[in-house]
């Protein structure tokens, strides 16, 4: 299931339905994070941590949505 969620997450980003670049709040936090390092060169491990956090948020939202849909159908 996790591989399917990763594929769906990547698809949503590639098709600009999940667009972090145009979200002002996300960009404000990302800019603050970049400013912590000289020249804005974020270490790869920190960038990976941010990407992992984004994926986990997406996966949680997807699973919650699926549970809510099931709840509505049985309710």
Long-range contacts (C-beta under 8 A, 24 or more apart in sequence): 2-59, 5-55, 5-58, 5-59, 5-62, 6-55, 8-62, 9-55, 9-58, 9-59, 12-58, 18-58, 20-54
